[in-house]
Amino acid sequence: MGMSRKLFGTDGIRGTANLDPMTAEVALKLGMAAGRHFTRGDHRHMVVIGKDTRLSGYLLEPALTAGFISVGMDVVLLGPLPTPAVAMLTRSLRADLGVMISASHNPYQDNGIKLFGPDGFKLSDEDEMDIEARMFGNLESARVGSDHLGKAKRLDDAVGRYIEYAKNTFPRRLRLDGLKIVIDCANGAAYKVAPTVLWELGAEVVPVGITPDGFNINRECGSLSTRTMAEQVVAHGAHLGIALDGDADRLVLCDEHGAVIDGDQVMALIGVSLARTGRLTGGGVVATVMSNMGLEKFLAGQGLALHRTAVGDRYVLERMRRDGFNVGGEQSGHIILTDHSTTGDGLVAALQVLAALVEAGRPASEVLRLFAPFPQKLTNVRVPAARNGTVLEAAPVQAAIAAGEARLNGAGRVLIRKSGTEPLIRVMAEGEDESLVAAVVDEIAAAIRGAAA
């Protein structure tokens, strides 16, 4: 069976459903290998499996289940639930492993498999490499005797457990009474839980994207298509819009006018709210190199630092755990609040924003826009794949980058990175002066084109 050797990307395994590596065969082997890897001691071992609403969940879930059962692990099936709910239930049920079947914000054709350890955190690179090695090794020895096979059962109240957990992250003294909220669930994993939580906390709820059919996940709705949320907010005269992605681990908001509020503004708001009450740890916030300088400047004005990591929520979380921060995330809407969750949770982040909105008693357009983002310009330069590695080392390119940084003179920054998925070099600059930013990007892009020619 021709499996590509490096299966795990930055967020589990992902691909087109029913094509290698997103096949039933690979899922079966993954279940066997991961089950074997997490067998520790002689207790009854257990894995919990959740999924989003994609049609191909029906393909991967039973294959994974068979794999786990064949190595003697019991399986608890959660059905469609957000990724953070799977992480939470892995810990809550004292499982040895958690599995989420989802390709997050991708279209329905794709699917993916994410694994969580017994602590509810995504697996380390070492664990993933070990599991991958086992998948390509001799799996025969992992099979148990026919008298030691695992069993599978559904957790009847998985939805209810997560609803109670999410509600408990909202301050007890507050209610959402009198607020009208649009919640766009992207026809994805949160289609049941998110509207229920908001309604039970007192809100008037306008739910969108809550009719999954296996094909419509993320289609013209959710956090990647914010127009749906914004239009509904304006049409219904709502106070706030919340858009989740397909597996509900990220969110994008909009104010009462339908103006979009990104992850940077959410991190600013939650960071400052916690700092004010002495609950922010680490003296700042962790974000990636993509976060706007406006966030950095705003936090500095509050006496807080912004610590940057490479792009990817796993790097944000690594830094948070290492240095003791409890607020971090990405501009794209992954917000990680380690006081509450082991992974990004769009609904829990939204509840913290709503708490700040209720306490302020002012419109979202005032409360949730803490800073004006610096002008940013991003240009993608197509470079022949063969030159992708060397072109940035070329002297003219280095000179152009240095010149650009000098021109921005500390009032801006330049960020150059290779695309992980296509033969592109992404050239981004930001600063206070929009025309200067544009000129710097154009000059560096021209130098890269010249060197690649």
C-alpha positions in Angstrom: 0.0 0.0 0.0 1.7 3.2 -1.2 1.6 5.6 1.8 3.7 8.8 1.6 6.3 8.5 4.4 5.6 11.9 6.1 1.9 11.6 6.9 1.6 14.2 9.7 1.6 17.9 8.8 1.4 20.8 11.1 -2.2 19.8 12.1 -2.4 16.0 11.9 -3.0 14.1 8.7 -5.0 15.8 5.9 -6.0 15.2 2.3 -8.8 14.5 -0.2 -11.2 11.9 1.2 -10.9 8.4 -0.2 -7.6 9.3 -1.8 -4.2 8.4 -0.2 -3.5 9.2 2.6 -7.1 9.9 3.6 -8.4 6.3 3.0 -10.0 3.7 5.1 -6.8 1.6 4.9 -4.6 4.4 6.3 -7.2 5.1 9.0 -7.2 1.4 10.0 -3.4 1.3 10.2 -3.4 4.6 12.1 -5.9 3.2 14.7 -3.7 0.1 15.1 -0.5 2.1 15.4 -1.8 4.9 17.7 -3.6 2.4 19.8 -0.4 0.4 20.3 1.6 3.5 21.0 -0.8 4.6 23.8 -1.1 1.2 25.4 0.5 1.7 28.8 -0.1 -0.8 31.6 -2.8 -3.4 32.0 -5.9 -1.3 32.5 -8.8 -1.3 29.9 -7.6 1.2 27.4 -10.0 3.7 25.8 -10.0 6.1 22.9 -12.6 8.8 22.2 -13.4 9.7 18.6 -15.2 12.8 17.5 -15.9 14.2 14.0 -17.3 17.1 12.1 -20.2 16.9 9.6 -18.4 15.8 6.4 -19.8 12.9 4.5 -16.4 11.1 4.6 -16.6 11.0 8.4 -18.7 7.8 7.8 -15.7 6.3 6.0 -13.0 7.1 8.4 -14.7 6.7 11.8 -15.5 2.9 11.4 -12.0 2.2 9.9 -10.3 3.9 12.9 -12.7 2.1 15.2 -11.7 -1.3 13.8 -8.0 -0.5 14.1 -8.3 0.5 17.7 -10.5 -2.6 18.5 -8.0 -4.9 16.9 -5.3 -3.8 19.3 -7.5 -4.2 22.3 -8.7 -0.7 22.8 -12.3 0.3 23.7 -13.7 3.0 21.5 -16.1 5.8 22.7 -17.9 7.5 19.7 -18.9 11.1 20.4 -20.5 11.9 17.0 -20.2 15.5 15.6 -18.6 17.7 18.2 -16.0 20.6 18.1 -12.3 19.7 18.2 -11.9 21.4 21.7 -14.8 19.2 23.0 -12.9 16.1 21.9 -9.8 17.3 23.7 -11.8 18.1 26.8 -13.6 14.7 26.9 -10.3 12.9 26.4 -9.3 14.3 29.7 -12.7 14.2 31.4 -13.3 10.5 30.6 -9.6 9.6 31.5 -9.1 8.2 28.0 -5.7 7.1 26.7 -6.1 9.0 23.4 -8.5 11.3 21.6 -9.2 11.5 17.9 -10.9 14.2 15.9 -11.9 13.5 12.3 -12.0 16.9 10.5 -10.3 19.1 7.9 -11.2 22.2 9.9 -12.0 25.1 7.5 -11.3 23.1 4.2 -14.2 22.2 1.8 -16.1 19.0 2.3 -14.0 17.0 -0.2 -11.1 17.0 2.3 -10.8 15.3 5.6 -8.2 14.9 8.3 -7.3 13.1 11.5 -6.0 14.9 14.6 -4.8 13.1 17.7 -4.8 14.2 21.3 -2.8 12.6 24.2 -4.3 11.7 27.5 -3.6 15.2 28.7 -5.9 16.7 26.0 -3.0 18.3 24.2 -2.2 17.7 20.5 0.6 15.1 20.1 4.3 16.0 20.1 6.4 15.5 16.9 8.0 12.6 18.7 4.7 10.8 19.3 3.6 11.4 15.7 6.9 10.1 14.3 6.7 7.0 16.5 3.1 6.3 15.4 4.1 6.8 11.8 7.0 4.4 12.1 4.7 1.8 13.6 2.2 2.3 10.6 5.0 1.3 8.2 6.4 -1.4 10.5 5.0 -4.8 11.3 1.5 -4.2 12.6 0.7 -8.0 12.9 2.4 -8.1 16.3 0.0 -5.3 17.5 -3.1 -7.5 17.1 -4.5 -8.9 20.3 -6.1 -12.4 20.7 -9.8 -12.7 19.8 -10.6 -12.8 23.5 -9.0 -9.4 24.1 -10.7 -7.3 21.4 -12.0 -3.9 22.4 -15.6 -2.8 22.3 -17.3 0.3 20.9 -20.1 2.4 22.3 -21.6 5.8 21.8 -21.4 8.4 24.6 -25.0 9.4 24.8 -24.5 12.8 26.4 -21.3 14.0 24.8 -23.2 17.2 23.5 -24.6 17.9 27.0 -21.3 17.5 28.7 -19.6 20.0 26.4 -22.5 22.5 26.7 -22.2 22.5 30.5 -18.4 22.8 30.3 -18.6 25.8 27.9 -21.2 27.5 30.0 -19.0 27.2 33.0 -16.3 29.2 31.3 -18.7 32.2 31.3 -18.6 34.3 34.5 -21.3 33.1 36.8 -22.5 36.6 37.9 -23.2 37.6 34.2 -26.0 36.8 31.8 -26.5 37.4 28.1 -30.0 38.7 28.6 -31.0 41.4 26.1 -28.2 40.6 23.6 -29.1 39.5 20.1 -26.3 37.3 18.7 -25.8 35.8 15.2 -23.9 32.5 15.4 -22.7 31.0 12.2 -21.7 27.4 12.8 -20.4 26.8 9.2 -22.7 23.8 8.9 -20.0 22.1 11.0 -19.2 20.5 14.3 -20.7 23.1 16.5 -24.1 23.2 14.8 -25.9 21.9 17.9 -23.7 23.0 20.8 -23.0 26.7 20.0 -26.5 28.0 19.6 -27.6 26.1 22.7 -24.9 27.5 24.9 -25.7 31.1 23.9 -29.4 30.5 24.3 -29.1 28.9 27.8 -26.9 31.9 28.9 -29.8 34.2 28.1 -29.2 35.5 24.6 -31.6 35.9 21.7 -29.9 33.7 19.1 -30.0 33.9 15.3 -28.4 30.6 14.2 -26.8 30.3 10.7 -25.1 27.3 9.1 -26.8 24.8 11.3 -28.2 22.5 8.6 -25.3 20.2 7.7 -25.9 17.7 4.9 -22.4 16.2 4.6 -21.5 18.6 1.7 -22.1 22.1 2.9 -19.5 22.4 5.7 -17.7 25.8 5.3 -19.6 26.5 2.1 -20.3 30.3 1.9 -20.5 30.4 5.7 -18.3 30.2 8.7 -15.1 32.0 9.7 -13.7 31.9 6.1 -16.8 33.5 4.5 -17.7 36.2 7.0 -20.1 37.9 4.7 -22.9 35.6 5.7 -22.5 36.4 9.4 -22.2 40.2 8.6 -25.3 40.3 6.4 -27.3 38.4 9.1 -26.2 40.8 11.8 -27.3 43.8 9.9 -30.5 42.2 8.7 -31.5 41.2 12.2 -30.2 44.3 14.0 -28.0 42.0 16.2 -25.4 43.2 18.7 -22.7 40.8 17.6 -21.9 38.2 15.1 -19.8 35.1 15.8 -18.5 32.8 12.9 -16.9 29.5 13.7 -15.0 27.2 11.3 -15.9 23.6 10.4 -14.4 22.1 13.6 -15.1 25.2 15.8 -11.6 25.7 17.0 -11.5 29.2 15.7 -13.7 32.2 15.4 -14.1 35.5 13.6 -16.5 38.2 15.0 -18.3 41.2 13.6 -19.7 44.3 15.4 -23.3 45.5 15.1 -22.5 47.2 11.8 -21.1 44.0 10.3 -17.5 45.2 10.4 -15.2 42.2 10.9 -13.1 41.8 14.1 -10.1 39.4 13.7 -8.1 37.3 16.2 -5.7 40.2 16.9 -8.5 42.3 18.4 -9.9 39.3 20.3 -6.4 38.7 21.9 -6.1 42.4 22.7 -9.5 42.4 24.5 -9.1 39.1 26.4 -5.5 39.9 27.3 -6.3 43.3 28.7 -9.5 42.1 30.5 -7.5 39.4 32.3 -4.6 41.8 33.1 -7.0 44.3 34.6 -8.2 41.7 37.2 -4.7 40.2 37.7 -5.4 37.0 35.9 -3.1 37.3 32.9 0.0 35.1 33.3 3.4 35.6 31.6 3.0 39.4 31.4 1.8 39.4 27.8 0.2 37.5 24.9 1.7 34.9 22.5 0.9 35.3 18.8 2.5 34.5 15.4 4.6 36.6 13.1 1.4 37.3 11.1 -0.2 39.4 13.9 -0.5 43.1 13.3 2.0 45.6 14.7 -1.0 47.5 15.9 -1.6 44.7 18.5 2.0 44.9 19.6 1.9 48.7 20.0 -1.4 48.5 21.9 -0.2 45.8 24.3 3.0 47.8 24.9 0.9 50.8 25.9 -0.8 48.6 28.5 2.6 47.4 29.8 2.2 44.0 28.2 4.5 42.2 25.7 3.7 40.4 22.5 5.7 37.3 22.0 5.8 36.0 18.4 6.2 32.4 17.1 6.2 30.8 13.7 2.8 30.4 12.0 0.7 27.6 13.4 -1.3 27.2 16.6 0.9 24.3 17.8 3.9 26.7 18.0 1.8 29.3 19.9 0.7 26.6 22.4 4.3 25.3 22.8 5.5 28.8 23.7 2.5 29.3 26.1 3.2 26.1 27.9 6.9 26.6 28.1 6.8 30.1 29.4 3.6 30.1 31.4 1.2 32.3 29.3 -2.6 31.8 29.4 -3.6 33.9 26.4 -2.4 33.3 22.8 -3.5 32.7 19.3 -3.5 33.7 15.7 -4.8 36.6 13.7 -6.9 34.0 11.7 -9.0 33.3 14.9 -7.4 30.4 16.7 -7.6 31.7 20.3 -6.0 29.6 23.0 -7.0 30.2 26.6 -5.1 27.6 28.6 -7.1 28.4 31.8 -10.0 26.8 30.0 -8.8 24.6 27.1 -5.8 22.6 25.8 -6.5 23.8 22.3 -8.2 26.6 20.4 -11.9 26.9 21.2 -14.0 29.3 19.1 -17.0 29.2 21.4 -15.1 29.6 24.7 -13.2 32.6 23.2 -16.5 34.1 22.0 -17.9 33.8 25.6 -15.0 35.7 27.0 -15.6 38.5 24.5 -19.3 38.5 25.3 -18.4 38.8 29.0 -16.4 41.9 28.3 -19.2 43.3 26.1 -21.8 42.7 28.9 -19.6 44.3 31.5 -18.9 47.4 29.3 -22.5 47.8 28.4 -21.5 49.6 25.2 -21.8 48.6 21.5 -19.4 46.0 20.0 -18.0 48.6 17.6 -16.6 50.5 20.6 -15.6 47.7 23.0 -14.0 45.3 20.5 -11.9 47.7 18.4 -9.0 48.4 20.8 -6.5 49.5 18.2 -6.3 50.6 14.6 -4.3 47.9 12.6 -1.2 49.2 10.9 -1.4 49.2 7.0 -0.2 45.8 5.7 0.7 44.7 2.2 1.2 41.1 1.1 2.5 40.1 -2.3 3.0 36.5 -3.4 6.0 36.1 -5.8 5.9 32.9 -7.9 9.4 31.3 -8.0 10.4 28.1 -9.8 10.3 25.3 -7.3 14.0 24.6 -7.9 15.0 28.2 -6.9 12.6 28.4 -4.0 15.3 27.6 -1.4 18.2 29.7 -2.8 16.6 32.9 -4.1 16.3 34.5 -0.7 20.1 34.0 -0.2 20.9 36.1 -3.3 22.8 39.3 -2.6 20.4 41.6 -4.4 17.5 40.2 -2.5 19.3 40.5 0.9 20.2 44.1 0.0 16.6 44.9 -0.9 15.3 43.4 2.3 17.9 45.4 4.4 17.0 48.6 2.5 13.3 48.1 3.1 13.9 47.5 6.8 16.0 50.6 7.0 13.3 52.7 5.2 10.7 51.5 7.7 13.1 52.6 10.4 11.6 50.8 13.4 8.1 52.0 12.6 7.3 48.9 10.7 8.5 45.4 9.8 9.2 43.2 6.8 8.3 39.5 6.8 9.4 37.1 4.1 8.4 33.5 4.1 8.2 30.5 1.8 4.8 29.1 1.2 4.5 25.6 2.8 2.1 24.5 0.0 3.1 26.1 -3.3 6.2 27.5 -5.1 5.6 31.0 -3.7 7.5 33.5 -1.6 5.3 35.7 0.5 6.5 39.2 0.9 4.8 41.2 3.6 5.5 44.6 5.1 3.6 46.7 7.6 4.1 50.1 9.0 2.4 53.4 9.9 2.8 54.9 6.4 0.8 53.0 3.8 2.6 54.2 0.7 6.0 53.5 2.2 4.8 50.0 3.1 3.7 49.4 -0.5 6.9 50.7 -2.0 9.0 48.4 0.3 7.0 45.3 -0.7 7.2 46.2 -4.4 11.0 46.7 -4.3 11.7 43.4 -2.5 9.3 41.5 -4.8 11.1 43.0 -7.8 14.4 41.9 -6.4 13.1 38.4 -5.9 11.7 38.2 -9.4 15.1 39.4 -10.7 17.0 36.8 -8.8 14.7 34.0 -9.7 14.7 34.8 -13.4 
